Amino acid sequence: MRNHTVPRERAVRESDTSLAELRGDCARMAPHWVKPTAATPAPVPPSLIHGITVPPASARLIDGMAEYGD
């Protein structure tokens, strides 16, 4: 089995990647990504959605966030 560890110098450099570098990397990779050909599924009627629970910690997190446009 091969060791897939990243050399320390490379790991440190990747953690320092700027947003501009990341966007550039993504732009260069975009032509290699394949767009799925599957059709978009039809929306599910609200009457069929049931049994959804939200953990209290998640509800508090969302409640503490600013409203869109604030």
C-alpha positions in Angstrom: 0.0 0.0 0.0 1.4 3.4 -0.9 1.7 6.3 1.6 -0.5 9.2 0.3 0.8 11.8 2.7 1.4 15.3 1.4 4.9 16.7 2.0 5.0 19.4 4.7 6.1 22.1 2.3 3.2 21.4 -0.1 0.7 21.2 2.7 1.7 24.6 4.1 1.6 26.2 0.6 -1.9 24.8 -0.1 -3.2 26.2 3.1 -1.9 29.7 2.0 -3.8 29.6 -1.3 -5.5 32.9 -2.0 -9.1 33.2 -3.2 -7.8 34.5 -6.6 -5.5 31.4 -6.9 -8.4 29.1 -6.0 -10.7 30.8 -8.6 -8.0 30.5 -11.2 -7.5 26.8 -10.4 -11.3 26.2 -10.7 -11.4 28.1 -14.0 -8.7 25.9 -15.4 -10.4 22.7 -14.3 -13.9 23.7 -15.4 -13.4 22.5 -19.0 -12.6 19.0 -17.6 -15.8 18.7 -15.6 -18.7 16.9 -17.2 -22.2 18.3 -17.0 -24.8 15.7 -16.0 -27.3 14.8 -18.7 -30.0 13.7 -16.3 -33.2 15.7 -16.3 -34.1 17.8 -13.3 -36.5 15.9 -11.0 -40.0 17.3 -10.6 -40.7 19.2 -7.3 -42.2 17.3 -4.5 -45.6 18.6 -3.3 -45.5 19.9 0.3 -48.3 17.5 1.2 -45.8 14.6 0.7 -43.1 16.1 3.0 -43.5 14.9 6.6 -41.4 13.8 9.5 -38.8 16.5 9.2 -37.0 17.4 12.4 -34.4 20.1 13.0 -31.9 19.6 15.9 -32.2 22.5 18.5 -28.6 23.5 17.9 -29.2 23.9 14.2 -32.4 25.9 14.8 -30.5 28.2 17.1 -27.7 28.6 14.5 -30.2 29.6 11.8 -32.2 31.8 14.2 -29.0 33.7 15.0 -28.2 34.5 11.4 -29.0 37.8 9.8 -32.0 37.9 7.5 -31.2 38.0 3.8 -30.5 41.6 2.7 -29.7 42.9 6.2 
